[in-house]
């Protein structure tokens, strides 16, 4: 397994992603573990387009 890569989003980034997915609201939570490859790809693409900077690999 490779070390994780951390992407720093600007403030409110997860709320924007949830709104974009049509899931913004008190009963919808940001997933902590994403086992669905399509959902992960969606979040990754959103993060790449809306990130502040890359913190690099964590060792």
Secondary structure, 3 states (H helix, E strand, C coil): CCCCEEEEECCCHHHHHHHHCCCCCCCCCCCCCCCCHHHHHHHHHHHHHHEEEEEEECC
